[in-house]
Amino acid sequence: MSSVTLPAEHLRGATAAIFVSAGLTREDADAVSHHLVGADEAGVPSHGILLVPMYIDRLLAGSVSAGGPSTVVSDSGAVAVIDANHVFGQLSAAAAMDLAIAKARTHGVGVVTVRHAFHFGRASVYADAAAGEGMIGVAACNTRPMMPAVGGAEPVVGNNPIAIAVPGDGAHGFTLDMALSEVALGKIRLADARGESIPDHWATDDAGRATTDPAAAISGMLLPMGGAKGFGLALVVEALTGVLSGGAVGREVTGLYADPSVANDSAQFFLALDVSRFVEPTQFADGLRRLVEPVLESRARPDANPIRLPGHGARRRAERAETDGVVVSTAVLAALTDAAERVGADLVPWMPEAVR
């Protein structure tokens, strides 16, 4: 499939223009577009501007709100519960982690859950926000059921992504960000859009048979990462997000690409731990160094890439893309242009004639 390389600034401007035309404020549109383009920069296009047409579908159908803030419905000491009121997940999640960080400054720990939410993109963004304040950050959300129980033949739990960020300098801090299926559904959708096959251990068809066809996988089931272990972790995340927030769980959460007039209604969980309440920051930094340096200095197999920490590859890719530009498939750009036409957005200032 053909692709083009565009400046990240141009992609952010084009995406923001679409969202402003769809009714978002300039500030909110900039925040959402920065998050989406950031995913493309980090080499995670399944969470990037590929999502814009679906987001617009839902805005126009009314299941996602273009305005109005989230509401804090419960606030007690170190914990709070937020009703997102179906605004963009990137907005409610950022607000929730900001609140968790503020609580951690006061109490040493801050925990915020969110109900009536929408897709929040890459979980690592919110965990990293806590790490940037010298805190361990955790962010998670639930999704519609995509995975079967061990031995099951129907989906009962989402692949429920979770991210954990450990603060440190550029060499020692790291961020784990993963869905609890073998791969995120977005990667399968991307393979489908590109006309590519998928490995047979990623998913099954709707009859529970392993498949290499991404279209069959989309209508089928994802397989849990690590079998029973991945399924068990997904169930725990469901309890932390949907149950703990008083929000939707299991089949009450609807698919992103289902009826766009029906709210996604996902739930989210955010945790911030102020490491200075446990040990002196210098002691934490030294302990982290003693933990990760042997990892980085460990011997690699002759046929393997250099050893690196979780999240460092995405960070390096994002830094390069900010300078060199973002590679985007022409199919994704065509869909972006179509979304712009539907809401009357002018992309001329941002998109070269070759891809408009």
Buried (B, 14 or more C-beta within 10 A) or exposed (E): EEBBEBBBEBBBBBBBBBBBBBBBEEEBBBBBBBBBBBBBBBBBBBBBBBBBBBBBBBBBEEBBBBEEBBEBEEEEEBBBBBBBBBBBBBBBBBBBBBBBBBBBBEBBBBBBBBBBBBBBBBBBBBBBBBBEBBBBBBBBBBBBBBBBBEEEEEBBBBBBBBBBBBBBEEEBBBBBBBBBBBBBBBBBBBBBBBEEEBEBEBBBBBEEEBBBBBEBBBEBBBBBBEEEEBBBBBBEBBEBBBBBBBBBBBEBBBBBEEEBEEBBBBBBBBBBBBBBEEEEEEEBBEEBBEEBEEEEEEEEEEEEEEEBBBBBEBBEBBEEBBEEBBBBBEBBBEBBBEBBEBBEBEBEEBBEEEBB
